[in-house]
Amino acid sequence: MSAFDIIIRSALVFIILLVWARILGRKLVSQMKFFDFVAGVTIGSMGGSLIFSKNIGLGNGISALSVFCLLALVSGFLSLRSFSLRRVIDSGPVILMRQGQILDQEMSKLRMTYNDLLMLLRKKDVFYPDEVELAVFETDGTLSVQRKTDAMPVSKLDLNISQKTRGVPSTFIMDGEILQEGLDAIEKDINWVSELLNNRNIKSIEEVTLAQIDQAGTVYLDTRKDQTGTLH
């Protein structure tokens, strides 16, 4: 394939993609869902193959690219009309936390780690899991968080209240395993952990999915006993 052919193909593919990008709108880059991500990657891959592959005829390649974009557009319109189809294409939101408790079954279904969940909570300015009333993992990959009533932010300046910070919490148990660096940070040992679990009627460390303590001494413990987190 000559350089001239590549230039012509590149120009045509650019125009075709520009037209379809305008038709499909901003959804592929704004609030991207998994299906939108797959569609965007596929469209880009088809465009790249059309430019450099001499085995793909220009007419056939443009037709295939246009058909795929049209199918993506039609599926988007149909999902607006049909709730059932929308659930098939985009699945649905999933509850990951309820009343401060992590729903481990839903975490496993999403193949999400506790580190991932803590990171998403921090992005919502939630550093303490026990403040969460409800945490929902949305179809676009974001986390929506509803705080408990007594954990909602209040202007302390307006109320003339001074309060010590809880600081950054230290995680000392995750996935049923002791994190020694977490214990070292709070200057505690395994005996303290055992006593803590006994006081909470927890028989073994393996039952604990997440344990944290803040600088105020408040301990957060989450066990593997949870409920389903499907949101209808």
C-alpha positions as CSV (number, residue, x, y, z in Angstrom):
1,M,0.0,0.0,0.0
2,S,1.4,3.3,-1.1
3,A,1.7,6.4,1.1
4,F,-0.9,8.1,-1.1
5,D,-3.4,5.3,-0.4
6,I,-2.8,5.6,3.3
7,I,-3.4,9.3,3.2
8,I,-6.6,8.9,1.2
9,R,-7.9,6.2,3.5
10,S,-7.0,8.2,6.6
11,A,-8.8,11.2,5.4
12,L,-11.9,9.2,4.5
13,V,-11.9,7.3,7.8
14,F,-11.5,10.6,9.7
15,I,-14.5,12.1,8.0
16,I,-16.6,9.0,8.6
17,L,-15.6,8.8,12.3
18,L,-16.3,12.5,12.6
19,V,-19.8,12.2,11.1
20,W,-20.6,9.2,13.3
21,A,-19.2,10.9,16.4
22,R,-21.6,13.8,15.8
23,I,-24.5,11.4,15.3
24,L,-23.7,9.2,18.3
25,G,-23.2,12.3,20.5
26,R,-21.1,12.7,23.6
27,K,-22.3,9.6,25.4
28,L,-19.2,7.5,24.5
29,V,-16.9,9.9,26.3
30,S,-19.3,11.3,29.0
31,Q,-20.5,9.0,31.7
32,M,-19.1,6.1,29.8
33,K,-20.7,2.7,30.5
34,F,-19.1,-0.6,29.7
35,F,-21.1,-1.1,26.5
36,D,-20.2,2.4,25.4
37,F,-16.5,1.7,26.2
38,V,-16.5,-1.5,24.1
39,A,-18.3,0.2,21.3
40,G,-15.8,3.1,21.3
41,V,-12.8,0.8,21.3
42,T,-14.3,-1.4,18.5
43,I,-15.1,1.6,16.3
44,G,-11.5,2.9,16.8
45,S,-10.1,-0.5,16.0
46,M,-12.1,-0.9,12.9
47,G,-11.1,2.6,11.7
48,G,-7.4,1.8,12.3
49,S,-7.7,-1.5,10.4
50,L,-9.4,0.2,7.5
51,I,-6.5,2.6,7.2
52,F,-3.6,0.2,7.2
53,S,-4.9,-3.1,6.1
54,K,-4.7,-3.6,2.3
55,N,-6.8,-6.8,2.6
56,I,-9.9,-4.7,3.5
57,G,-11.5,-3.0,0.6
58,L,-12.3,0.7,1.2
59,G,-15.9,0.3,0.3
60,N,-16.5,-2.8,2.4
61,G,-14.6,-1.3,5.3
62,I,-16.6,1.9,5.4
63,S,-19.8,-0.1,5.1
64,A,-18.9,-2.4,8.0
65,L,-17.9,0.6,10.1
66,S,-21.1,2.4,9.3
67,V,-23.2,-0.7,10.1
68,F,-21.5,-1.1,13.5
69,C,-22.0,2.6,14.3
70,L,-25.7,2.3,13.2
71,L,-26.2,-0.7,15.5
72,A,-24.7,1.2,18.4
73,L,-27.0,4.1,17.7
74,V,-30.1,1.9,17.4
75,S,-29.3,0.0,20.6
76,G,-29.0,3.3,22.3
77,F,-32.5,4.4,21.1
78,L,-34.0,1.0,22.0
79,S,-32.5,1.1,25.5
80,L,-34.3,4.4,26.0
81,R,-37.6,2.8,25.1
82,S,-37.3,-0.5,26.8
83,F,-36.3,-1.0,30.5
84,S,-35.6,-4.7,30.0
85,L,-33.3,-4.1,27.1
86,R,-31.6,-1.3,29.1
87,R,-30.9,-3.8,31.8
88,V,-29.4,-6.3,29.3
89,I,-27.1,-3.7,27.7
90,D,-26.1,-1.7,30.7
91,S,-26.9,-4.2,33.6
92,G,-27.9,-2.1,36.6
93,P,-26.6,-0.3,39.7
94,V,-25.4,-2.5,42.5
95,I,-25.5,-1.8,46.2
96,L,-22.1,-2.3,47.8
97,M,-22.7,-1.0,51.3
98,R,-25.8,-0.7,53.5
99,Q,-25.8,0.9,56.9
100,G,-22.1,0.8,57.1
101,Q,-21.8,-2.8,56.2
102,I,-20.0,-4.0,53.1
103,L,-22.0,-6.5,51.0
104,D,-19.3,-9.0,50.1
105,Q,-21.4,-11.1,47.7
106,E,-21.9,-8.0,45.5
107,M,-18.2,-7.1,45.8
108,S,-17.3,-10.6,44.5
109,K,-19.7,-10.4,41.6
110,L,-18.1,-7.2,40.5
111,R,-14.6,-8.6,41.2
112,M,-13.9,-5.4,43.2
113,T,-11.4,-5.4,46.1
114,Y,-11.8,-3.6,49.4
115,N,-8.9,-1.3,48.3
116,D,-11.0,-0.3,45.3
117,L,-14.0,0.4,47.4
118,L,-12.0,2.5,49.9
119,M,-10.5,4.5,47.0
120,L,-14.0,5.2,45.6
121,L,-15.2,6.3,49.0
122,R,-12.3,8.6,49.5
123,K,-13.1,10.2,46.1
124,K,-16.5,11.0,47.7
125,D,-14.8,12.5,50.7
126,V,-15.8,9.5,52.8
127,F,-12.9,8.2,54.9
128,Y,-14.9,6.3,57.4
129,P,-17.0,3.4,56.2
130,D,-19.2,3.5,59.3
131,E,-20.6,6.9,58.0
132,V,-22.1,5.3,54.9
133,E,-25.9,4.7,54.9
134,L,-25.9,3.5,51.3
135,A,-23.2,3.1,48.6
136,V,-24.3,2.2,45.0
137,F,-21.9,1.3,42.2
138,E,-23.4,2.9,39.1
139,T,-23.4,1.5,35.6
140,D,-20.9,4.1,34.5
141,G,-18.3,2.9,37.0
142,T,-18.8,5.6,39.6
143,L,-19.9,5.3,43.2
144,S,-22.9,7.1,44.7
145,V,-22.8,7.5,48.4
146,Q,-25.5,8.5,50.9
147,R,-24.1,9.4,54.3
148,K,-25.9,8.5,57.5
149,T,-27.9,11.4,58.9
150,D,-25.6,12.0,61.8
151,A,-22.6,12.0,59.4
152,M,-23.8,14.6,57.0
153,P,-21.5,17.6,56.9
154,V,-22.5,20.6,59.0
155,S,-20.8,24.0,59.2
156,K,-19.1,24.0,62.6
157,L,-18.4,27.7,62.2
158,D,-22.1,28.5,62.1
159,L,-22.8,26.2,65.1
160,N,-19.7,27.5,67.0
161,I,-18.5,23.9,67.5
162,S,-14.9,22.8,67.7
163,Q,-14.2,19.1,67.2
164,K,-11.1,17.0,67.0
165,T,-10.4,15.4,63.6
166,R,-10.6,11.6,63.4
167,G,-7.5,11.6,61.2
168,V,-6.6,9.1,58.6
169,P,-7.9,5.6,59.5
170,S,-5.5,2.8,59.7
171,T,-6.5,-0.6,58.2
172,F,-5.3,-3.5,60.2
173,I,-7.4,-6.4,58.8
174,M,-8.3,-6.9,55.2
175,D,-9.8,-10.0,53.5
176,G,-9.4,-12.0,56.7
177,E,-5.6,-11.2,57.1
178,I,-3.7,-9.1,59.6
179,L,-1.9,-6.1,58.1
180,Q,1.1,-5.8,60.2
181,E,2.0,-2.3,58.9
182,G,-1.5,-1.2,60.1
183,L,-0.9,-2.5,63.6
184,D,2.5,-0.9,63.7
185,A,1.0,2.4,62.8
186,I,-1.4,2.3,65.8
187,E,1.2,0.6,68.0
188,K,-1.0,-2.4,68.6
189,D,-0.3,-6.2,68.5
190,I,-2.1,-9.4,67.7
191,N,-3.3,-9.8,71.3
192,W,-5.1,-6.5,71.0
193,V,-6.8,-7.7,67.9
194,S,-7.8,-11.0,69.5
195,E,-9.4,-9.1,72.5
196,L,-11.2,-6.8,70.1
197,L,-12.7,-9.7,68.1
198,N,-13.7,-11.5,71.3
199,N,-15.5,-8.3,72.5
200,R,-17.4,-8.3,69.2
201,N,-18.2,-12.0,69.4
202,I,-16.2,-12.7,66.3
203,K,-14.6,-16.2,66.4
204,S,-11.8,-15.8,63.9
205,I,-9.9,-13.2,61.9
206,E,-11.0,-15.0,58.7
207,E,-14.6,-13.7,59.3
208,V,-13.5,-10.1,59.1
209,T,-13.4,-8.5,55.6
210,L,-12.3,-5.0,56.8
211,A,-11.1,-3.5,60.1
212,Q,-10.0,0.1,60.6
213,I,-9.3,2.4,63.5
214,D,-9.1,6.2,63.5
215,Q,-7.0,8.5,65.6
216,A,-10.0,9.0,67.9
217,G,-10.0,5.3,68.7
218,T,-13.2,4.4,66.8
219,V,-13.0,0.9,65.4
220,Y,-14.8,-0.1,62.2
221,L,-15.3,-3.9,61.7
222,D,-17.1,-5.5,58.7
223,T,-17.7,-9.3,58.6
224,R,-18.6,-11.6,55.8
225,K,-22.2,-11.9,57.0
226,D,-24.2,-9.6,54.6
227,Q,-27.3,-9.4,52.5
228,T,-27.8,-9.1,48.8
229,G,-27.1,-5.8,47.2
230,T,-29.2,-5.9,44.0
231,L,-30.9,-2.5,43.3
232,H,-34.1,-2.7,41.4
